[in-house]
Amino acid sequence: MSFPALEKKLNSLPQAALAEIFSYIDYISYKFSDSEKRSSFESKKKGFGCLKDIPCKMSPDFDEPIEEFAEYM
């Protein structure tokens, strides 16, 4: 796929989809980063903070109450 064709498709998407694509690009960049960096990351012990270098984003309203559970609270 050429860059102009990709740009045309990206311009036709809504802003929410672009944010999701941006997050996916971060994941792909991490996945295909140099193997030395990944192997040193994988050799670390699991525990608190072990996922700090993995790109992920949480919704700003993550801690807000869910409307569907209002009757149970």
Distance bins in CASP14 RR format, pairs under 12 A and 6 or more apart:
PFRMAT RR
TARGET T0000
AUTHOR 0000-0000-0000
RMODE 2
METHOD distances of the structure
MODEL  1
1 7 0 0 0 0 0 1 0 0 0 0 0
1 8 0 0 0 0 0 1 0 0 0 0 0
1 9 0 0 0 0 1 0 0 0 0 0 0
1 10 0 0 0 0 0 1 0 0 0 0 0
2 8 0 0 0 0 1 0 0 0 0 0 0
2 9 0 0 0 0 0 1 0 0 0 0 0
3 9 0 0 0 0 0 1 0 0 0 0 0
3 10 0 0 0 0 0 1 0 0 0 0 0
4 10 0 0 0 0 0 1 0 0 0 0 0
4 11 0 0 0 0 0 1 0 0 0 0 0
5 11 0 0 0 0 0 1 0 0 0 0 0
5 12 0 0 0 0 0 1 0 0 0 0 0
6 12 0 0 0 0 0 1 0 0 0 0 0
6 13 0 0 0 0 0 1 0 0 0 0 0
6 21 0 0 0 0 0 1 0 0 0 0 0
6 25 0 0 0 0 0 1 0 0 0 0 0
7 13 0 0 0 0 0 1 0 0 0 0 0
7 18 0 0 0 0 0 1 0 0 0 0 0
9 17 0 0 0 0 0 1 0 0 0 0 0
9 18 0 0 0 0 0 1 0 0 0 0 0
9 21 0 0 0 0 1 0 0 0 0 0 0
10 17 0 0 0 0 1 0 0 0 0 0 0
10 18 1 0 0 1 0 0 0 0 0 0 0
10 19 0 0 0 0 0 1 0 0 0 0 0
10 20 0 0 0 0 0 1 0 0 0 0 0
10 21 1 0 0 1 0 0 0 0 0 0 0
10 22 0 0 0 0 0 1 0 0 0 0 0
10 25 0 0 0 0 0 1 0 0 0 0 0
11 17 0 0 0 0 0 1 0 0 0 0 0
11 18 0 0 0 0 1 0 0 0 0 0 0
12 18 0 0 0 0 0 1 0 0 0 0 0
13 19 0 0 0 0 1 0 0 0 0 0 0
13 20 0 0 0 0 1 0 0 0 0 0 0
13 21 1 0 0 1 0 0 0 0 0 0 0
13 22 0 0 0 0 0 1 0 0 0 0 0
14 20 0 0 0 0 1 0 0 0 0 0 0
14 21 0 0 0 0 0 1 0 0 0 0 0
15 21 0 0 0 0 0 1 0 0 0 0 0
15 22 0 0 0 0 0 1 0 0 0 0 0
16 22 0 0 0 0 0 1 0 0 0 0 0
16 23 0 0 0 0 0 1 0 0 0 0 0
16 59 0 0 0 0 0 1 0 0 0 0 0
17 23 0 0 0 0 0 1 0 0 0 0 0
17 24 0 0 0 0 0 1 0 0 0 0 0
18 24 0 0 0 0 0 1 0 0 0 0 0
18 25 0 0 0 0 0 1 0 0 0 0 0
19 25 0 0 0 0 0 1 0 0 0 0 0
19 26 0 0 0 0 0 1 0 0 0 0 0
19 57 0 0 0 0 1 0 0 0 0 0 0
19 59 0 0 0 0 0 1 0 0 0 0 0
19 60 0 0 0 0 0 1 0 0 0 0 0
20 26 0 0 0 0 0 1 0 0 0 0 0
20 27 0 0 0 0 0 1 0 0 0 0 0
20 57 0 0 0 0 1 0 0 0 0 0 0
20 59 0 0 0 0 0 1 0 0 0 0 0
21 27 0 0 0 0 0 1 0 0 0 0 0
21 28 0 0 0 0 0 1 0 0 0 0 0
22 28 0 0 0 0 0 1 0 0 0 0 0
22 29 0 0 0 0 0 1 0 0 0 0 0
22 55 0 0 0 0 1 0 0 0 0 0 0
22 57 0 0 0 0 1 0 0 0 0 0 0
23 29 0 0 0 0 0 1 0 0 0 0 0
23 30 0 0 0 0 0 1 0 0 0 0 0
23 54 0 0 0 0 0 1 0 0 0 0 0
23 55 1 0 0 1 0 0 0 0 0 0 0
23 56 1 0 0 1 0 0 0 0 0 0 0
23 57 1 0 1 0 0 0 0 0 0 0 0
23 58 0 0 0 0 0 1 0 0 0 0 0
23 59 0 0 0 0 0 1 0 0 0 0 0
24 30 0 0 0 0 0 1 0 0 0 0 0
24 31 0 0 0 0 0 1 0 0 0 0 0
24 55 0 0 0 0 1 0 0 0 0 0 0
24 56 0 0 0 0 0 1 0 0 0 0 0
24 57 0 0 0 0 0 1 0 0 0 0 0
25 31 0 0 0 0 0 1 0 0 0 0 0
25 32 0 0 0 0 0 1 0 0 0 0 0
25 55 0 0 0 0 1 0 0 0 0 0 0
25 57 0 0 0 0 0 1 0 0 0 0 0
26 32 0 0 0 0 0 1 0 0 0 0 0
26 33 0 0 0 0 0 1 0 0 0 0 0
26 53 0 0 0 0 0 1 0 0 0 0 0
26 54 0 0 0 0 1 0 0 0 0 0 0
26 55 1 1 0 0 0 0 0 0 0 0 0
26 56 0 0 0 0 1 0 0 0 0 0 0
26 57 0 0 0 0 1 0 0 0 0 0 0
27 33 0 0 0 0 0 1 0 0 0 0 0
27 54 0 0 0 0 1 0 0 0 0 0 0
27 55 1 0 0 1 0 0 0 0 0 0 0
27 56 0 0 0 0 1 0 0 0 0 0 0
27 57 0 0 0 0 0 1 0 0 0 0 0
28 55 0 0 0 0 1 0 0 0 0 0 0
29 37 0 0 0 0 0 1 0 0 0 0 0
29 38 0 0 0 0 0 1 0 0 0 0 0
29 54 0 0 0 0 0 1 0 0 0 0 0
29 55 1 0 0 1 0 0 0 0 0 0 0
30 37 0 0 0 0 1 0 0 0 0 0 0
30 38 0 0 0 0 1 0 0 0 0 0 0
30 41 0 0 0 0 1 0 0 0 0 0 0
30 51 0 0 0 0 0 1 0 0 0 0 0
30 53 0 0 0 0 1 0 0 0 0 0 0
30 54 1 0 0 1 0 0 0 0 0 0 0
30 55 1 0 1 0 0 0 0 0 0 0 0
30 56 0 0 0 0 1 0 0 0 0 0 0
31 37 0 0 0 0 0 1 0 0 0 0 0
31 38 0 0 0 0 1 0 0 0 0 0 0
31 41 0 0 0 0 0 1 0 0 0 0 0
31 54 0 0 0 0 0 1 0 0 0 0 0
31 55 0 0 0 0 0 1 0 0 0 0 0
32 38 0 0 0 0 1 0 0 0 0 0 0
33 39 0 0 0 0 0 1 0 0 0 0 0
33 40 0 0 0 0 0 1 0 0 0 0 0
33 41 0 0 0 0 1 0 0 0 0 0 0
33 53 0 0 0 0 0 1 0 0 0 0 0
33 54 0 0 0 0 0 1 0 0 0 0 0
33 55 0 0 0 0 0 1 0 0 0 0 0
34 40 0 0 0 0 0 1 0 0 0 0 0
34 41 0 0 0 0 0 1 0 0 0 0 0
35 41 0 0 0 0 0 1 0 0 0 0 0
35 42 0 0 0 0 1 0 0 0 0 0 0
36 42 0 0 0 0 0 1 0 0 0 0 0
36 43 0 0 0 0 0 1 0 0 0 0 0
37 43 0 0 0 0 0 1 0 0 0 0 0
37 44 0 0 0 0 0 1 0 0 0 0 0
37 53 0 0 0 0 1 0 0 0 0 0 0
37 54 0 0 0 0 0 1 0 0 0 0 0
38 44 0 0 0 0 0 1 0 0 0 0 0
38 53 0 0 0 0 1 0 0 0 0 0 0
38 54 0 0 0 0 0 1 0 0 0 0 0
40 53 0 0 0 0 0 1 0 0 0 0 0
41 49 0 0 0 0 0 1 0 0 0 0 0
41 50 0 0 0 0 1 0 0 0 0 0 0
41 51 0 0 0 0 1 0 0 0 0 0 0
41 52 0 0 0 0 1 0 0 0 0 0 0
41 53 1 0 0 1 0 0 0 0 0 0 0
41 54 0 0 0 0 1 0 0 0 0 0 0
42 50 0 0 0 0 0 1 0 0 0 0 0
42 53 0 0 0 0 0 1 0 0 0 0 0
42 54 0 0 0 0 0 1 0 0 0 0 0
43 50 0 0 0 0 0 1 0 0 0 0 0
44 50 1 0 0 1 0 0 0 0 0 0 0
44 51 0 0 0 0 0 1 0 0 0 0 0
44 52 0 0 0 0 0 1 0 0 0 0 0
44 53 0 0 0 0 1 0 0 0 0 0 0
56 62 0 0 0 0 0 1 0 0 0 0 0
58 64 0 0 0 0 0 1 0 0 0 0 0
59 66 0 0 0 0 0 1 0 0 0 0 0
61 67 0 0 0 0 0 1 0 0 0 0 0
64 70 0 0 0 0 0 1 0 0 0 0 0
65 71 0 0 0 0 0 1 0 0 0 0 0
65 72 0 0 0 0 0 1 0 0 0 0 0
65 73 1 0 0 1 0 0 0 0 0 0 0
66 72 0 0 0 0 1 0 0 0 0 0 0
66 73 0 0 0 0 1 0 0 0 0 0 0
67 73 0 0 0 0 0 1 0 0 0 0 0
END
